[in-house]
Amino acid sequence: MSTGNTLPAKGLITIGFTVVLLLLLIWIGCSKTKHPDTDWQYRYFPTDEGHWVMYEVDSTAYNMLIDTVITWRYLVRETIREKYADPSGTYWHRVHHEVMRDTSSGVWKSGPTGALMRSKNTAEKREGNHHFIKLTFPIRPFATWKGNSYILYDDVHNCNYLGSWDYRYTDVQVSRSVGEHLFDSVVVVQQVADSGLVCKNLAIEWYAPGVGMIYKHNERLASQNTAPVPWKERAEWGHIVTYRIIDWRR
């Protein structure tokens, strides 16, 4: 015989189900806290058709064979175009590359067309004949990858330029200024930092969410002069190129 303080079996089942449901919701909430959605990371490498970025580029070329050091400044604009499938069935977006050599003229001239693609695990770009793995996902501090693994490198006398570089995230979600623009949550990728007596390779890129690459610095230098002076003073061959963002599609 049941008493007034005893719940019927149906009531116990209902309470038990409610408790289980509440525990499940709490677990899901905790799981989301511990394992946040990683889709935000893909914003560092936009693939939207029509997205464009404009850079001011400073370039210095060394050629001591003709005793020449040439410096110049120009503008570069890259615009993401239509999607296409390569022979393997992978979808890419064409990248329209434009250059303005004379900034006073306002005239853009088309340059070599590139391409980019973003998968679940990588962000890749084709520049000329070179295929780079620019970013890997998830983005984690100090994660490393072989960013030049698609490039056939067989010139042992080329100072390891575009060789088996270990790309790495040296800074994640930091503030960086480029010209008059301040960016939050910037990701810094060091592609290589290798300097010896006769060769120097340095390549760094910064990425901002919703924009893409905002800064790039590349040094490829060589010299037989081993005097203890800065590379810029003793370089006999190579280049220094720096891209700084000045505008983009907002």
C-alpha positions as CSV (number, residue, x, y, z in Angstrom):
1,M,0.0,0.0,0.0
2,S,1.4,3.4,-1.0
3,T,1.4,6.4,1.3
4,G,0.9,10.1,0.6
5,N,4.7,10.6,0.5
6,T,5.4,8.0,-2.2
7,L,5.5,9.1,-5.9
8,P,3.9,6.8,-8.5
9,A,6.4,5.1,-10.9
10,K,5.3,7.3,-13.8
11,G,6.3,10.4,-11.7
12,L,9.7,8.9,-10.9
13,I,10.4,8.2,-14.6
14,T,9.5,11.8,-15.5
15,I,11.8,13.2,-12.8
16,G,14.6,10.9,-13.8
17,F,14.2,11.9,-17.4
18,T,14.3,15.6,-16.5
19,V,17.4,15.2,-14.4
20,V,19.2,13.3,-17.2
21,L,18.1,16.0,-19.7
22,L,19.5,18.8,-17.4
23,L,22.8,17.0,-17.0
24,L,23.1,16.5,-20.7
25,L,22.5,20.2,-21.4
26,I,25.1,21.2,-18.7
27,W,27.6,18.8,-20.3
28,I,26.9,20.2,-23.8
29,G,27.4,23.8,-22.4
30,C,30.7,22.8,-20.8
31,S,31.8,21.0,-23.9
32,K,31.3,24.2,-25.9
33,T,33.3,26.1,-23.4
34,K,36.2,23.7,-23.5
35,H,36.1,23.1,-27.2
36,P,35.0,26.4,-28.9
37,D,33.9,26.5,-32.6
38,T,37.0,26.8,-34.8
39,D,35.3,28.3,-37.8
40,W,36.5,31.8,-36.7
41,Q,40.0,30.7,-37.7
42,Y,39.1,30.5,-41.4
43,R,38.4,34.2,-41.4
44,Y,42.2,34.7,-41.5
45,F,42.2,33.5,-45.1
46,P,39.1,34.9,-46.9
47,T,37.9,33.2,-50.1
48,D,34.9,35.4,-50.9
49,E,34.7,36.3,-54.5
50,G,35.2,40.1,-54.9
51,H,37.3,40.5,-51.8
52,W,40.4,42.6,-52.5
53,V,43.5,43.9,-50.6
54,M,45.8,46.7,-51.7
55,Y,49.5,46.9,-50.6
56,E,52.3,49.4,-50.7
57,V,55.4,47.5,-51.6
58,D,59.0,48.6,-51.0
59,S,61.6,46.6,-52.9
60,T,65.4,46.6,-53.0
61,A,67.5,44.5,-55.4
62,Y,71.2,43.9,-55.1
63,N,73.5,42.9,-58.1
64,M,77.1,43.5,-57.4
65,L,78.1,42.0,-60.8
66,I,77.0,45.3,-62.3
67,D,77.6,47.3,-59.0
68,T,73.9,48.1,-58.7
69,V,71.4,48.5,-55.8
70,I,68.0,49.4,-57.0
71,T,65.1,50.5,-54.8
72,W,61.6,51.3,-55.8
73,R,58.0,51.6,-54.4
74,Y,54.8,50.5,-56.1
75,L,51.3,49.4,-55.3
76,V,49.8,45.9,-55.6
77,R,46.2,44.9,-55.5
78,E,44.9,41.3,-55.3
79,T,41.3,40.5,-56.0
80,I,39.6,37.1,-55.5
81,R,37.8,36.0,-58.6
82,E,35.7,33.0,-59.7
83,K,36.0,29.4,-58.5
84,Y,37.4,26.6,-60.7
85,A,38.3,22.9,-60.3
86,D,41.9,21.7,-61.0
87,P,42.5,18.3,-62.6
88,S,42.3,16.6,-59.2
89,G,38.9,18.0,-58.6
90,T,40.1,20.5,-55.9
91,Y,38.3,23.8,-56.1
92,W,40.4,27.0,-56.2
93,H,39.6,30.7,-56.6
94,R,41.5,32.7,-59.1
95,V,43.4,35.7,-57.8
96,H,43.7,38.7,-60.1
97,H,47.0,40.5,-59.5
98,E,47.5,44.1,-60.5
99,V,50.5,46.5,-60.2
100,M,50.7,50.2,-60.2
101,R,54.4,51.1,-60.9
102,D,53.8,54.9,-61.1
103,T,51.6,55.8,-58.2
104,S,51.0,59.3,-59.7
105,S,49.5,57.8,-62.9
106,G,46.6,55.9,-61.2
107,V,47.0,53.2,-63.9
108,W,46.8,49.6,-62.9
109,K,48.4,46.9,-65.0
110,S,47.6,43.2,-64.8
111,G,50.2,40.9,-63.4
112,P,50.4,37.1,-63.2
113,T,47.2,35.4,-62.1
114,G,47.4,33.3,-59.0
115,A,45.0,31.1,-57.0
116,L,44.0,30.2,-53.5
117,M,42.0,27.5,-51.7
118,R,41.0,26.8,-48.2
119,S,40.3,23.3,-46.8
120,K,39.4,22.1,-43.4
121,N,43.1,21.8,-42.5
122,T,45.1,24.2,-44.7
123,A,45.0,27.6,-46.5
124,E,47.0,27.4,-49.7
125,K,48.1,29.8,-52.4
126,R,49.7,29.6,-55.8
127,E,51.9,32.5,-56.7
128,G,53.4,32.2,-60.2
129,N,54.8,28.6,-60.4
130,H,55.0,28.2,-56.7
131,H,52.4,26.5,-54.5
132,F,52.5,27.4,-50.8
133,I,50.7,26.2,-47.6
134,K,50.2,29.5,-46.0
135,L,48.3,28.5,-42.9
136,T,47.2,25.3,-41.1
137,F,44.2,24.8,-38.9
138,P,43.6,24.7,-36.1
139,I,45.7,27.8,-35.4
140,R,47.9,27.0,-32.4
141,P,50.9,28.9,-30.9
142,F,54.2,27.4,-32.2
143,A,52.5,24.8,-34.5
144,T,54.8,24.0,-37.4
145,W,54.4,22.7,-40.9
146,K,56.3,22.3,-44.2
147,G,54.9,25.3,-46.1
148,N,57.0,24.7,-49.2
149,S,56.3,21.0,-49.5
150,Y,54.7,21.4,-52.9
151,I,57.8,23.1,-54.3
152,L,60.4,21.0,-56.1
153,Y,63.7,22.0,-54.5
154,D,66.8,20.5,-56.0
155,D,69.4,23.4,-56.0
156,V,71.8,22.8,-53.1
157,H,73.7,25.9,-54.1
158,N,70.7,28.2,-53.8
159,C,71.1,29.0,-50.1
160,N,68.0,26.9,-49.3
161,Y,65.7,29.5,-50.8
162,L,62.2,28.0,-50.8
163,G,63.6,24.8,-49.5
164,S,62.3,22.7,-46.6
165,W,61.3,25.6,-44.4
166,D,59.5,25.0,-41.1
167,Y,56.7,27.5,-41.0
168,R,55.5,28.3,-37.5
169,Y,53.0,30.4,-35.7
170,T,55.1,32.7,-33.5
171,D,52.3,34.9,-32.3
172,V,48.5,34.2,-32.2
173,Q,45.8,36.8,-31.6
174,V,48.1,39.8,-30.9
175,S,47.7,43.5,-31.8
176,R,49.8,44.8,-34.7
177,S,50.0,48.2,-36.5
178,V,50.6,48.5,-40.2
179,G,50.8,52.2,-41.2
180,E,47.8,54.0,-39.9
181,H,45.8,50.8,-39.4
182,L,45.6,48.9,-36.1
183,F,44.6,45.2,-36.2
184,D,43.5,43.0,-33.3
185,S,43.9,39.3,-33.1
186,V,46.7,39.1,-35.7
187,V,48.4,35.8,-36.4
188,V,52.2,35.9,-37.2
189,V,53.7,33.2,-39.4
190,Q,57.5,32.9,-39.5
191,Q,58.3,31.0,-42.7
192,V,62.1,31.0,-42.3
193,A,64.7,32.8,-40.3
194,D,68.1,31.5,-41.4
195,S,71.2,33.7,-41.5
196,G,74.8,32.5,-42.0
197,L,78.1,33.9,-43.3
198,V,77.2,33.9,-47.0
199,C,73.4,33.5,-47.0
200,K,70.3,35.0,-45.4
201,N,66.7,33.9,-45.7
202,L,64.0,35.7,-43.7
203,A,60.3,35.5,-44.5
204,I,57.4,36.6,-42.3
205,E,53.7,37.2,-42.9
206,W,50.9,38.6,-40.7
207,Y,47.2,37.8,-41.1
208,A,44.2,39.5,-39.7
209,P,40.6,38.0,-39.5
210,G,38.3,39.1,-42.3
211,V,41.2,40.7,-44.2
212,G,43.9,38.1,-44.9
213,M,47.5,39.0,-45.3
214,I,48.3,42.5,-44.0
215,Y,52.1,42.5,-43.9
216,K,54.9,40.5,-45.6
217,H,58.7,40.8,-45.3
218,N,61.1,38.7,-47.4
219,E,64.9,38.8,-47.5
220,R,66.9,36.7,-49.8
221,L,70.5,37.8,-49.7
222,A,74.0,36.4,-50.4
223,S,77.5,37.7,-50.1
224,Q,81.1,36.6,-50.1
225,N,81.9,39.6,-47.9
226,T,82.0,38.2,-44.4
227,A,82.9,41.5,-42.7
228,P,81.0,42.0,-39.3
229,V,78.5,44.6,-40.8
230,P,74.7,44.5,-41.3
231,W,73.5,42.4,-44.2
232,K,72.1,45.5,-45.9
233,E,75.6,46.9,-46.2
234,R,77.4,43.8,-47.4
235,A,74.8,42.1,-49.6
236,E,76.1,41.4,-53.1
237,W,73.0,39.6,-54.6
238,G,69.4,39.2,-53.8
239,H,66.4,41.2,-52.7
240,I,64.4,42.7,-49.8
241,V,60.7,43.1,-50.3
242,T,58.1,44.4,-47.8
243,Y,54.3,44.5,-48.3
244,R,52.2,46.8,-46.1
245,I,48.4,46.9,-46.4
246,I,46.9,50.3,-47.1
247,D,43.3,49.4,-48.0
248,W,40.9,46.4,-48.4
249,R,37.3,45.6,-49.1
250,R,35.4,46.1,-45.9
